Amino acid sequence: MSFSEADAKRFHRRARFLFTQWKSPSNANLFHDVDAILLLIGEDDYENPYRKSVTAETWLLGVPMYQTLILLTPDKTTFVCSGKKADMLEGLKKGDKQVTIDVLRRTKDAEENMALYKPLIEELSGKRVGVVEKDKFTGKNIDEWKKALESAGKSFESVDITAALSACLAVKDEDEVKTMRIASRLSVNVMKNYFIDEMSTIVDEERTVTHEKLSEQTEAILDDPKLVKKLRLPPEADNKEDVDWCYSPIVQSGGEYDLKSSAMSNSSNLHSGVIMCSLGIRYKYYCSNIGRTFLIDPNKTQEKNYEFLLELQKKIMSTIKDGVKIRDVYQQAQEYIKAKRPDLEKNFTRSIGFGMGIEFREASYVLHAKNVRELRNGMVLNLSVGFADLENPKPADKRSKMYSLLLIDTIRVTNDAPVVLTDGCSKNLNEVSYFFKAEGSESDAQEKRPIKPAKKDTPAKSAILRSKFRSEDQDEESREQRRKEHQKQLFAKKLAEGLAKFSDVSGNGQDENKPVFKKFESYRAESKLPQVKEQKIIVDKRNETIILPFYGMAVPFHITTLKNASKSDEGDFVMLRLNFITPGQAGGKKEDMPFHDANATFVRALTFRSADTHRMAQIFREITDLKKDAAKKEAQRKEMADVVEQDNLIIVKGRRPYRLPDVYVRPQLDGKRLPGELEIHTNGIRYQSIKSDQSFNVLFSNVKHLFFQPCDNELLVLIHIHFKNPVVIGKKKTKDIQFYREASDIQFDETGNKRRRHMYGDEDELESEQEERRRRANLNREFKTFAEKIAEASDGRVEVDTPFRELGFTGVPFRSNVLLQPTTDCLVHLSDPPFLIVTISEIEIAHLERVQFGLKNFDMVFVFKDLHRAPIQINTIPMSQLDNVKDWLDSVEVAFTEGPVNLNWSMILKTVLNDPADFYRNGGWNFLGSGSDEEGSEQESESGSEFEMSEDDFEESASDDESDFASEASEDSMDEEELSDSGDDWDELEEKARKADERKLKRNGEEQAPPPAARKKQKRH
């Protein structure tokens, strides 16, 4: 293993930066005019991982390398290390603008190793060498260096440059900030998704758990695969080796509090009062930290002090910016306390944090009243604001007499307000306060759970948010080649899965969906037949039966056995013919009516002749109406066949349910459109209209997808639920339900009438726009918070998915051109009905149709793994989006092909289902396009030609599956392609134009066009 090219670039960039700072005249005093920098690193000390020498080495190389000597001089950088480490370091000799590197290999022979150090000692003899004096390592290489130094009889002046190294490492570059942002998200997820739930459960159930035990449980979560899933770690942190703890989580309660970062959890039991927790995660050796205080049944004084702590933290962050001295930040915080709450001045902590990076605590950048160093843009700070040893005026017990308050966040310094990297875990009073005691009022009884933050990053196993930067120097052809190679792998995987799935299946693959013979019973016994005194035809609507006179007997025929009826007049008589369903009928559909014994004797038709024309006409109408009613009932039965009956909703007890008021629902309930209220209960949600008789429940067990779509660039903000199985809401069957609120302000009137009446906003348009943005932001926050609460209440069965609008593309899935937006798991259109939700994991293959030069649009067809399911076709996607669509399909692991024409997919799937095993043995879907997005006419192979539609068939089917303007655009663009040829002369172009006109007129059924000469005459006129 060796360092990659990216690692080499990072090393040389940072080494050059270090040399630039070192030789800068302004930093001469900081580096004490040293001639060289020596980092002598021994064995790993697990008790103290944060040492400046190791920090500097990790900053340069990306990983710590123990038992290594690094000597930096203005001319070159020298490494002395073992053979394996030397092999890795050889990878740094890549790229241009290099820093000269010399790698010396240590062996197991101590004498040989001492000889390696002698040239270095001679080079340093009599010079000023910068070292980190506090770092005292042990190890074989340390002993060898000391012996070599003694035997050489030469020395050099050691100068401590710890402060200089801290200054160089304090400002983080973009890669470091990105890594620390991921580390901060990890800390937030542990706090939010595990510790808060575990702590509140322990307090609620009154379990006896010590601080040490809870700290150990929290620390062990990273090693438990089941609990790690609960954390919902970001996709970038998929390698467990990159994730570690900065320190053991600190849990404190019961009057014993230590606000220092070096505090430890003690053996006392967790106390139901004020509970403090701080924890930090390292990701790729970069640290983060977060701390929260939780108030259990707080009194008014505690709430007041906590709210002031929030105000103080905001005040401090408003003073943190580039160029500000650290002592000024602390002094302004003290002055704010004196002005607002002088009684808390004595309880304020002596420091409010420190700089952070690879080292958890950078000693040179501690935020206290005596530090004169300046903050710089790019620094990352651990901001720790707290009040210690506060007296509780209303203690519930002895351990509640004293308490402390602490807030810790990881922030990044900028030129303006700092960026909070741990903002995903809320710290508002109503989010950290819990009420468990018997309440005197309804408001005190409510348990206020923390709000779940929004997902802002790309989900796992998805690359749909990849960005392409010019600095990466990506080659378009290499990207295309990588995509083709990946598609080949996907097709090979699909073929293997198909062979494994259908290897034991032979012959007709439709056996599992074969219609079942149904018995129709008109009457259970002969006595149940109506009394027929005369030989007449009787229509029994109640039993859906026609009773016919048959050789003097009344014979019942169920209406389902009747194919059709016809009536004809012959003079004074009327002929009534009844045709029944029998096997082997021409044009009959075998799947409509299966037979128990197809070889039995069947009555195919009966004809009756009567002179009573009025009665026969009445019987014909009754039979026709009965047939229609029976067909309608059968259609309704088939439609409702997959509808499931939901379980009962379990109402939440002990507190009021979370509510989202003033929301509308789609599909709309019966009657006028009225707003309603959405409530979260134990096993589902309930929608209650303002009309008490209109409500329905949605159970978590039947929710397949939960979407939140913000109102950015939309008219609505909405929460959309896609069901696993259809349900009946009102009287309609649906597989989707949507709760929304309009983003436009109902009080705003462009004419100014309502605006003046309600005094809404300022007359200035800028103020109105700002108010509109604030209103939309509040709507987004409210709906997103509620969607996250739904996911939280479902115990992990449901996750919130948000469409990525920037990855969207337009298309026609139904009858109108809409914006289709990818999400983590789906491709959706949620803005208007009919809705489209395509689950990516259910897609077998995607095929791009009408991909050819000259056309402005192309189509996309999704074939599902359930081959009995009808494919979904999206028409009229702009050709400019072709590469984006391909990249998205490839990134979400969907195999796709492309072709120049539309295919008859019903015929293709019918052929596949006839013998799926044989289909996959013959190459499966490779017949569509050789398994990748290759272009050209080579795709029109013989195996695929039998499924291609003729031009006439395509025009007929387009009316059902495509929009009118899509087919017109395709036809016009094809005509343009036929008429365009820059290499032909005028005569050839004229001849081609004439032939094209003839073909067009023949299609339209018109007369043949006049000859070219006639057309020329017409043009002259």
N, C-alpha and C positions, 0 to 999 in steps of 0.2 A: 504493500500500500504506500502511496506517496501523495503529496499535496496536489490538488487539482490546479488547473490554470487560474481559476477564480481565487483560490487561496494564495497563489503566487502573486497575482495582481494586488491583492489586499496587503500582503506582506511588504512588497516594494513601495506601495503608496504610503503606508504608515511609517515605514523606515525612512523614506524621504522626508516625511513631515517631521519626524523626530530630529533628523539631522538639521532641517531648516530652523526649527525652534532652538536647537542646541547652539548653532553658530550665529543666531540672530544677535546683533549688538544690544538690543533691548533686553535680552535675557541673559546677558553676561553674568550679572550678579546672581541670577536664579540658578544657573549651572556652575557657578564659581570657577569659570574659565578652565574646566577640566579638559584634558587631552584625550581621554577615552572613557567609556562606560563599561563596567564589568558587572554582569549578572551571574552570580555563582549559585546555582540551585542544586540542592541535595535531594534527599529522599522525601517522599510525600508525607506530610504531617496532617493526618485526618482531623486532629483536634483544632488545628488552626489553618484552614485552607486559604485565608485571605492574607497573603503576604505580598508586599509591593513588587518583589522580584518576580514572583509567579504571575502577578497581575500584568506586569509589563511584557513578560514572555507570551502570556495568553493573548494579549492585545496584538502582538506582532504576528503570532503564528495561528491564532484561532483556537489552539488547544494548549494546555500546559504540558511541558516535557520535563520530567524530573530527572535528576542526576545529569544535568546539562550545564555547560559553561557557555555563555554568550559574551563575546567581546566586540564592542562597537567602537570603531575608529572612523575618522573622516574618510578613510580610503576604502575600508571594507568591513564586513561583518563576519566574525569567525565563530563557528560552533564546534564544541568538543563534546561528543556524546557516543553512545553505543552504536553498534553496527545497524541495528534495526531502525533506530531514530535517524541515523545518517542516511539510510535509504529513503526515508520520508522527506528529509530536508533537501535531497537532490532534486525533488520536484519543484523547489522554489527557483531553480535556475531556468525559468521560462519567461517568455515575453520580452518586450523591449523596455527601455528606461530602467534597467536593472541596477540594483545595489550589488556591488561585488560581494560574493559569498564564498567562504572557504569552510569546508566541512572536514573535521578531523575525527577519525574513528578510534574510540577506546576499545581495548581488548581486555581479556581476563588477566593478563600479565601486568602487575602494578608497575614494574620497572619500565616497561615499554610505554605505559601511560604517562609516567613522570617525564619521559623524554619528549612527549607531545607538548607538555606545558612549558618546557624550557625556552623555546623561541618566543612564546607569548610573554614570558617573564622578562626576557631581554628587551622586548619591544616596549614594555611598560616601565622599565627601569628609569628611575629619576623623574617620572612624570606625575602629573595630578590625575588621579583615576577616580571617577565617580562611582560610588557604590551605595547600597542600601544597608546602612549600619545596623538597623534593628533586626534584620533577617539573619538568624543564626541557624544554619542547616547542619545536618549530619549526613554521613554517607561515605561510601568508598571514594567517590570522586572528590569530595571535600578533603579527605585525608591525603589523597594523592597530591592535590594542589598545595596543601600546606607543606608536605615533605619536599616537593619540587621547589617551592619558594625558599625553604630553609637551606636546601642543598645548593641552590644557585648563588646564595650569598648576596643577592641584590634585593632592593626594595623600591617601593613607590609610595607616594602620598595618597592616602585614601580620603576622599571628600564625600560627605553625605549629600546625595542629590534626590532624596525622597520627595521633597517639595516640588522639584522641577519635573519629576516623572508624573506626580499628581496633576500638575498644571497641564501637561501634555495630554493626559488621559481623561481630563475632566470634561472637555467638550466632545460630545459623541457625534460621529458621522451618521449618514443615513442608514447604513447597515446596522450600526449599533442601536440606533433608535428603534428600528424595526424589530430587532431581536428583543429589546427591552419592552416594547409594546406587547409582544407575544407573551413574554414572561409575566407582565402585569395582568393580561387576560387570564392566564393560568391561575394566578393568585385570586383574582376575582371569582373565577368559577369554583374554586375550592371553598372560598368563603360563602358564596351564594348558594351553590348547589349541594353542599354537604354540611358545613359547620352550622349554618343558621338553622337548617332543618333538624339536625341532630341535637343541637342545644335546646331549641324550643320544645322538641319532643321529650327530652329528659326533664325539663322543668314542668311541662304539662303533665307528664305521668308521675312526677315526684319521685323519680329514681335517684338512687344514691350513687353518684359517679364522681371520682376525684378529678382535680384539674389535670394531674399527670395522665390519668387514664384517658380522658377526653383528648388531650394533646397527642397521646400515642395513637389513638384511633384515627385522628385526623392525619397524622404523619404516615400511617400505614395505607392510606387510601390510594396512593400512587402505585402501590404494589399489588392491589387487589383488582383483577380484571373486571369483576362485576361492578365494583364501585367506580372505577375509572369511566365506565360508560355513562354513569349518572352525572359525571362532571361536565359532559359535553365539551371536551377539550377541543381547541381549534385544530383545524386540519394540519397546520404546519407542525404541530407538536406530536406527530405520529410516531416518532422514534423515542422510545422511553429512555434511551441512554442520554438524551439531551436534556431531560427534565430531572431536577433534583431540588431538595429543600435548601434554602439559605440558612435556616436554623429550625429547631423544633418549634412548632406552634406554641405560642404563649397564651395560656388561659388563666384568667384571674377573676376572683369574686370574693364576696364575704368580708369586705373591709381591709383586705391585705392586697395592696396594689403597688407595683413598681413600674413607673413609666419609662424606664431606661430600655434601650434596645437589647441590653444584655440580661434582661430579666428572665426568669425561668418559672415554669408551672410548678406549684408546690403540691403537697399530698393532701391538702384540705379538700373537702367535698364542695362540689359546685353549689353555690348559694343563689336562691331565687331573689335577686335584688338587682344590683348593677354588675353586669358581666362584661369583661373586656377580653377581646381576642385580637391578636396580631399574628400574621403569618406571611411568609415570603417564599416565592418559588424562583429557582434559577433555571434559565433556559439558555443552553449553549454558553454557560458560565456567566451570564449576565443576570443580575439580581433584580428583584422587585419586592415591594412590601405593601401591605394593606393592614389597617387596623380599624376596628369598629367597637363601639360601646353599645350594649343592649340594655334597655331599661325594662325591668319586670315590675309591673304595677307601680309606676313612678308617681310621686306626688308633684304638686304644682311647682315647688322649688326646684326639684331635679329637672323637670321639663324646662323651666326658665333658664337654668344654668346651661343645659344642653343646647338650647336654641341660641344662647349667646356664644357658645363654642362654635357653632356653625357660622355665625356672623363674623367671629374673629378669624376663622379659617379663610372665609371669603376676602376679608380685609387684607390678610397677609398675602394671599395670592394676587391681589390687585397691585401690590407693591413689588412683586417678584418679576423682574424683566431684565433684559440685557443692559449691562453697565451699572447696575445698582450694587452698592456695597452690602455685604452680608449683615454687618452690624446695624445698618440703617433699617433693614427689614425687621430686625428684632426690636429695635428701639421704637419704630412706628407701631409695632404690635403692643408694646408696653404702654405707649401713650394712648392708644385706643382703649386699653383696659382701664387706665386711670380716668379717662373721660366718661366711659360708659358704665363700668362696674368696678369701682375702686376696691370693693370688698373682696374681689377675686385676685387682686394683684399679687398677694403673698402666695397664692396657690399656683401661679403660672410657672410652667417648666422653665429651667434655665437655658435650655436649647430647644429649637423647634425643628430639628432634623439635621440632615447632612447630605453631602453629595453621594451618589451611588452609581455603580457600574459593575465592572467585574468584581471589584471590592464591594462588600455590602456597605461598609462605612468608610468613606474617604476622610481621614482625620484632618486633612488640610482644609476641608470645606464643611466643617460643622457650623450650623446656623446658630450662633450665639452673639452676645453683645460685644465681644472683643475681636471678632474676626473682621479684618479690614480688606479681605480679598473681594474682588468684584465677580458678580455672576455674569456668565456669558451665554449667548444664544447657542443652544444645543446641549447644555448641561442637563443632567437628570438628577432630581433631588428627591429625597425621602422626607416629605413634609409631615412632621409629627407635632400636633398641637394638642395640649392637654392642660387640665387643672388637677392637681394632686391634693389628697387629704382634705376633701370637703366634708363639712358636717351636715348630717341629715337631720332636719328639725323634727321629722316624724318617723323615727326608725321603727320598723316592724319587729325587730329583735336585736340582740347584741351585735350581731355581725353586720347589721345595716346602719350602725351609727356613723361610720365613715365610708366615703366612697370617692372615686376618682372618675374623671372623664377624659377620653383620649380619641383622637381621630388621626389616622395615618393614611396618606395617599402618596402615590408615586407620580411626580409631575415633571414636565419638560419645560425648561426655560426658553422663551422666545423673545422677540423684539417687543411684543405686546403682552397680552394676558397669557399665563402659562397654560399648557395643555395637560389635562388630568388623564393619565394613562389608566387609572383604576376607577374610572367613573361608572363602570358597569354595575357596581354594588352600591345601592342607594344608602344614604346616611341621613335622610330627612327624619324628623322626629316621629312622624306617624309610621315610618317604616322600621324603626328600631325599637318601638315601644310595644310591649306585650302585656295583655291584661288577662289574668287567669283567676283572680279571686272572685268570690260572689259579689255581684255588682249591685250597686244601689240604683243605677240608671242603665238604660239600654246602651248608651254610648260607651260606658265603662266596660261593658261586657264584650265588646268587639275585640277580637284578636287581630292585630294589624300586621299582616305578613309583608315582608319586603317585596318590592316590585322586581320582577325579572327583567333584566336588561335585554335590549334588542340584539339580535345576531347581526354583526356588522361585517363578518368575514366570510370568506368562501368556505362552504361546508366541506367535510371530508370526502375524499374520493371524487372530487370534482375540480376541474381546471377551468371552469367557465369564466373566471375573472382574471385570467392571465392577461398581462399587458405586454406590449411590444415596444421597447425603447430603442431609439436610434443608437444609443451607446452600446447596445448589445451586438450591433453589427450582424443581425440575422440575415441569412441569405434566403430569399423566397423559394428558390429551387430546392434547397436542403429541407426547408419546412414542408414543402409539398412531398418530397421523398419520404420524410419521416412519417407523414400522414398516411401515405400509401403503405408503408411497411407496417404501421400500426393496424391499418384496415385488414391487411393480409392475416395478421395474427388474430384479429377478431373473427374473420371468416373461418379460419381454421378451428377456432374455439366453437363457433356456432355449428360447424359441421360435426365436430366430435360430440357436442351435446345432443344434436339431432340423432346421430347414430346410436348413442347410448339410450336415448329416450324411446326410440321406435325399433330397437333391434329385435325385441320380442314380439313386435306387432307385424302381421302380414296381412295382405289382402286389403279389404275395405277398412279404412280408418274411421268410418262414420258409424260403427256399430254402437258406440256409447251414446250417440245422439239419434239413434234410429227411433222413429215414432213407435209408440206402444199401442197395441190393439185395445180399444176401449169398448166396453159393453154398454149399450144403451137399453135401459129397461123402461118401457112405457107403462106397463101395468104388471103388478106382481102376481096377479092371478086373473083367471078368466072372469071371475065375478066382479072384478074392478072395472071391466069395460062398461062404457055407457050403454044403456038399453037402445038398441037399434031395431025399430019395429019394421022399417021398410028398407029396401035396398038403396040406401043413399050414402053419399060421401059426407062424412062428418069431420070437421076440423076441431080437434081438442087442444085448445091453446094452453090449458093448464098443464097438460102432460106432454106438450110439444109433439103431438102425434096426429097423423092423418089416418082415419079409419075408412078403408075402402071395401066395397062389396066385391067378393072374390068367390065365384061359383056358389053363390047363395050364402056365403059366410062373411062376417065382418072381420076383416084382417087389419090389425094396426101396423103402421109403418112409422118409425120415428123420423122426425123431420131431418135428422142428421144424415139419414140414408138417401135422402132426395137430392139429386144433382140439380135439376131445374124442372120447371113446369111451363107448358106452352098452351095457348088457346087459339083455335082457328074456327072460323065460321064456314059452314058448307050448306048453303041454302037455308032451310028452316032449322037446321040442327047446328049444334056447337060441339066441337071435338076438343076434349081436354086430354093432353098427353103428359104423363108423369115419367120422367127419366131418372133412374136410380143410379147410384154409384156402384160400379162393379169393377172387378179386376180386368186389366188389359184394355181399358178404354183409350182410344186415340186422343192424344193431347192431355191425358189425365196426369196429375202429379202424384207419384207413388207415395210421397211423404205426407200427403193430405189425409189419406184414409187407409191405414193398414188393415189387412184382413186376417182373421184367425186361421181360415183355411181357404186359400185362393182357388183350390180345385173343387170347391163345393158348387152347388147349383144356385145361381142368382137370378132374380127377376130384374131384367135390364130396363123394361119400360112397360107401362100400362096405358091404354087409351080408352076413354069413356065418351060415349055419344049420347046426347040428350037434346030434347026439344025445348026444355025449360032454359032459355037463354039467360034470363035474369038470375036464376039460382046458380047456374054454372059460372057466370061472371062474378057473382059474390064469392063462390068457393075458390075461384082462381085468385081473387084479391086476398082472401084469408090465407091461402097457402103461401102466396108471395110474401105477405106481411109476416107470417110465421117464420118463413125461411130467413127473412131479413133480421128478425129479432133474434133468431137462433145464431145467425152468423155474428151479430153484434155482441151477444153474450159470450160466444166462443173467443172473439177478438179481445174482449175485456178480460176473460180468464187468462188468455195467453199473456196479455200485457201485465197482469198482476201476478203472474206465476212466480216471478223472482222477488216480489215484495215480501219483506220479513216483518213479523210482528215484534215490536220492540218490548223489552222488559219495562218494568215500572221504574220511574225516576225516584231515587232515594233523596229526600229533601234533607238539606244540611241542617244540623241541629246545634244549638248552643250559641249561635251567632247569626247575624243577618248575612245572607249570601251576597257575594260581590255582584254589583249591578252595572249595566251599561244602559242608561236611559235614552229615550228619544231616538230610537233606531227604527228603520223601515226594513221590511223583509221582501225578498224575491225568491221564488214566485209569490205573488201577492195572494193573501188570504181572500176569502169571499167578501164581497162588499167594497166599500170605499177604502181608499188607501189611507191608513191611519198609523201613527207611530206606536211603538210598543217598548217593552223593557226586557232586556236579556239578563238572566240570572245564572250563576254558576252554582251547581249543587254537587253532591258527593260523587255520583256516577254519570253526570251529564249536565246539560244546560236546558233551560226552559225559556221560551219566548212567550210573553204575555202581552197581548194587545190592550189598548185602553178600553176596548170592549171586553168585558169579563168572560164572555163565552168563546173568545177566539184565543187559543193558546196551543202550543205543541211542545214536545220534548225531543231533544237530540241526545242520544246516549254515546258516551265515549267509545263503547265497544263497536259501534257501527261507523265511526269516523275514520275515513281512509286518509284524507288530507285536510289540513287546516291552513288557510292562506290569510295573510294580512297584506292588503294593497293600500299604500298611502295615497293621499290625494294630490301628490306632486304631479302636475301636468294632467290631472284628472278632475272630473266634476264630483266624484264621490270618494269617500274613504270607506273601506269595507272590510269585513271579515267574512270569508267564504269557506264553507264546509262541503267537502265532497264525500259522499257516503260509500261504504263498501257494498251495501245492498240498498236498492231503492226503498223509499218509504212513501206512505200516503200522507200528505199534509193538506188538510181540508178535504177536498175530493179529488185531488190531483196526485198522480204518481210522479215522484221526482228523485233524482240522484244527487241534486245539488241544492243547497240552501244558502242564501246570502243575506247578511245583515249590514246595512249601510246607512250613511248619513250624508246629506248633500253638503259639499264644501262651500258653496256660495252662501253669502250672508243674506238671509231672508229680509232683514231690515234695511238692506241697502237698496236704494232706488236711484237709478241714473238721472231721473228727472229732478231729484232733489227734494221731492215732497216728503217722503218718509224720513229722509236723511235729516231734514230740518225738524221734523216732528219729534224724532227720537234723539236729536242732538248727537247723532252717531259720528264720531271721529272729527277730524279737522277738515276744513274746506280745501285744504291743500291736497293735491293728488298724491304727492309723495307720502303724506301721512296715511292716506287711504290704502296705498299699496303696502306700507309697513304693517298696517292693521290686518290686511288680508293675509300677509305672510305669517303673522303671529297666530291668527285664527287657524290657519291650515296646520301650523306646527302643533298647536294644542290638540287639534283633532287627531293628527297622526299619533301623538303621544298617548292620548286617551285610548284609542283603538288598539294600538300596539301593546299597551300595558294590559288591556283586557284579554287580548289574544294570548299573551304570555301567561296570564293567570289561568286561562283555559288549559293550556299545555301543562302547567304545573299541577292543576287539579286532576289531570288524567293519569298521574303517576307514570309518566314516560310513554304512555301509549300513543300520544299525539304530540307532534312537534310543529311549531309555527314555521311556515315557509313563506318567503317574500319574493315576489317577482323581481328580476333584474331588468329594469327598463332599458338600460344602456345596451343590453344584448338582444333587444327585441327586434323583430322584423315583421313586415306586413304580409298578409296573405288572406285568402278567401276560404275559410273552412266550411262555411255554410252558403249564405247568399250575399254577404256584404264583406267589404274589405276592412279588416280589423288589424290591430297590433297584437302580435303573438309574443309572449314574454317567457323566457326560460326561468325556472326556479331551480332549487337544489335537486328536486326529484321529478319535476314535471315540466311540460310545456303548456301554458295556460292562456286563456283569454277570459277575463273576469269582468270587464267593464260593462258589457251589455249582454243580455240574453239573445240567442242561445249561447250558453257558456261552453268552453272547450277546456277539458283537462285530459292530457295524455300523460300517463305515468311512464317514465323512462324505463323502469325496470321491467315493464310488460311488453316492451317493443322487441320483436324478433329481428326486424330489419327495416331500414328506411331506403326508399328508392326515389331518386330525383328524376322527374320526367321532363321532356321538352327542353333538355339542356343541349343547345346547339347554337352555333354562331349566327347572329342576326336577330335572334328573338330577345324581346325585352323582359320576358317573364319565364319562370319555370314552375313546375308543380312538385309537390313532395307527398309521398304515400307512406304511411306507417302500417306495416304488417305486424300483427301481434303474435306472441308466443302461443296464445290460444287461437289456433288456426280456424276455428269455427266462428270466431268473431270477425265481423266485417272490417276491412281496412278503413283507415281514416285518410282522406285525401285533402290536402291544402293546396289550393290553386293560386295562380297569379302572384307568386313571390317575385319581387324585382330581381333581375339578374345581377344587379350590383351587390346583392346580399348573398350571392352564391358561396363565396369563400367564407363569409361569416357563419353561414349555416353549416358548411362542411366542418369548420373548426369546432363549432359547438357540438355537432354530432360526434365527432372524433373524441372530444374531451370528455364526453359523458359515456364513452364506451358503447356507442351504438354503431353497428356495422351498416354501411350504406353503399349504394351503387348509384349509377346514373345512366340515363339513356336518352336518345333523341326523340322518342315518341311515347305516347300514352299507351298503357297496357291494359288488357282486359283482366282485371284482378279476380273477378268472380270465376272465370274460367281457369285461371292459374291455381287458385286455392282449391277448386274442385278437383283438379288433376292431382294436386299434392295430397288431398285428403283421401283420394281413392287408394293410394298406396304410399304412405309417408316414408316407410322404411326404404322402399325402392328409390324414392325421390332423393333421400339423403345419401344413399349408396352411389347415386349417379352424380354426386357433386353438390346437391342442395341448391342454395341460392347463388352459386357461382355462375349460373347461366345468365344472370342479369348483367354482369359486368366485370367478371374476372376478379371480384373481391376487393376492388378499390375504386377510387374516383377517377379512373382513366377516361380520357376523352377520345373522340374520334368515331368513325363509322365502324370500327372493328367490333363494337358492342352488338351490332346487328347480326348475331350468330344464328345458325340454323336452329339451335335448341330454343332460342327465344322467339323465333319468328312465328311459331304457331299461336303465340299468345298476343301478337300484335293485332291491333284493330285496323280495319280499313278506314279510309278517310270518311266514307259515309257513315259507318257505324260510330266513329268517334264524334261526328257532328251531332248524331242523334243522342248519344249518351251524355254529351256535354251539357244538354239542357237540364239533366237531372243532377249532375255532380259538380258542375262548374257554373260560375256566374256568366251572364251573357257577355259582359264586356271582356271577360278573360278569353273566351273563345274568339271574339272578334279581334282582340289584340293579337292573338296567336296567328289568325288567318291573314291579317294584314301584314304582319311582320314576315310571314312565309312568302307572301306575294312580293314583298319588297326584295326579299332575298333572291327570288327567282328572276326579278327584273334588273338586278344590279350586277354588272360585270364591267369593271373598269378597263379590261383588256380588249373588248370587242369594238368593232367600228360601227358606224351609224346604221348600215344596212343590216348587220347581224342583230343589232339592238332592236331595229324595227321589226324584224322577223320574229324575234323572241317576244316582243310586246304583242304582236298579233296572235301568236299561239297562246300566250297567257290570257288574252281577252277571250279567245275561243273556249278555253277550258272554263273560265269563269262564267261565260254565258251558258255553256252546257250544264254547269251545276245549277244555275238559276232557271233552267228550262226556257231560255230565250232563243231567239233566232241567231244564226251565225253572224258575226260582225262583218262589216263591209271590208273589202280588200284595202291594203295600205294606201293605194292611190286615192281611193275615195276619202279615206281619213285625212290625207294630206290636203285635199281640196276643202274639206270641212274646216280644217285648222286655219287655212288661208282666209276663210270668211270670218 
